[in-house]
Amino acid sequence: MVAKPFHCLLCDKSYANKTSLVTHERKFHNQNVIIPHQHILSVPLYSSYCHFRGLFIDTIQSRLGSHRSTECKKKIQVHYEENLFYFIFREQETFTFQVSGYKYNCVFKGQAGVERIGKIFQCPNWWMKANKFGGETIVYYPQQDPITKNLIDKESI
């Protein structure tokens, strides 16, 4: 019998290699919010939260382009203390955790995502970035459909 050293921590399945385990997690535990080790995560200090908030917003703003042609989805990675990310984003409906890769994920889309980040960090105008020429770059803006004149919710985060 072949040994299967890669065990899924969310169910009783075992796999011969990590690739198979990752495939299993994506297929059966794609929306996982269970953190097997959450009992050891401590509540972060407020000063750590403030520092993370600044880092998070600065990271998003630094990734913004100031030209119309740079409109697109942006994916950012913020490397910081695990307990901060967990305690800040765990209540969000798009929060997930990949056990085998030890990766957290939280997705914010469109105007609702922009507003949600503003509420989480108590910074409602976080999405505007002034440039050195007096203009500003914004994370999100709705676009109008030229035919129906309805606003189109563009995803920017």
N, C-alpha and C positions, 0 to 999 in steps of 0.2 A: 504494500500500500504506500502511495506517495504522501509524504508529509505536506501539510498545508499550513505553513507558518503565518500566513496573513489572515487574521481574523477580523471580521467586521464587528466593531464595538456596539453596533446598534441592533444587530440580530445574531443568530447563531451560525451564520455562514462562514466558511473558511476557504481560502484560495491559495494556489501554489505560487502566485507572484503578485506584486503590488499593482501591476497594470489591471489584472482581473478584479482586484479589490476596488480600485478606482472606478472601473466600468460598472461594477455592481452598485457602488454608492451613487453614481450618476443616474443609474436606471431606477433604483428602488428607494433611495434616500435623498433625492435631489433637493427637496425642500426641508432638509433636516434643520431643526432648531435645538436639538438636544446636544448639550455640551457635557460629555461624560465626566469631565474634571471641574465642573462649575463650582463644586463645593470648596475648592481651594482658591478660587478667585476672590481677592479682597476688594472691598469698595474703595475706589480711587480717591485720593485727596482732591480737594477743590482746586488747589494750585495746579495739579497735574491735568485736571479737566480743562482749566483755562489755557494752559500751554498747548494741549492737544487741539483745542478749538482754534487757536491761532495758527497752528501748523496745518490743520485740515483746510481751513479757508485759504491760507496762503498757497497751499499746494494746488488747490483748484484754480485760484486766480492766476498763478504762474503758468498754468497750462493753457490759459485762454489765449487765443490769437486775437489780434485787433483788426483783422481784415474779414470782410464778409465771406470770402472763400474758405475760411477756416471753420465754418459751421459744421458741426458733426457731434457724434456722441464722444464723450471723453471717459476714459477709464483711468482711475487713479489708484495708486497703492500708497498707503500711509503706514510706515513701519513705526510702531509705538507699542506701549505696554498692552498686553492682551486684555487685562482687566478693564482698561479704559474703553477699548472698542466694544467689549462685551456689555458693560454697564450702560454705555451711551446708546448703542444701537439695538440691543436685544429685544426691545418692544416693537420694533419696526416690522411691518408685515413682509418685507422682502429680505429680512435677516436670515442668513443660512450659515451653516458650519459644515465644512468637509472634513470629516474625522481623519481619513487616511492622509490627507495632505496638510492637515492642521491649519486650514485656511478659513477665515471668516469672510463673508460677503454681505453687502447691503447695497441695494440699487435704489436710486432716486431718479425719477423720470419727469420731464416736463415741468410745468408751472407748479403742480402739486408737490413735486420733489423739491423744487427750490424753496417753496413755502415751508415744507416739512423740515428741511435743514435749518432754516431761519428760526423755527420754533425750538428745535432741539438745542441749538447753540445760543438761543436768546439774542439773535443778531439779525433782525428782519431785512436789513439792506446789504447782507453779506455778498450778494450776487453781483454787485456793481464794483468795477475796478477803474479808478481814474488813471489815465495815462499822462505822460509828461507833456503832452501837447494840449491838455485841457479837455480832451474828449474822454469817453468812457467805453469800456467793454463790458458787456453783460453776459451772464451765464445762460440766460434764457430769455427768449422773446417769442411771442406768438406770431405766426405768419398768417396772412389773409389769403384764402383761396381766391384767385382772380375771377372765377366764374360765379361761385355761390356767395362770395363775400363773407363766408364763415371763417372764424379763426381756426387755424390748424395748430394743434399742440405739438410743437417740435421737441424732440428729446435732445437734451444737451448734457445730461449728467448720466 
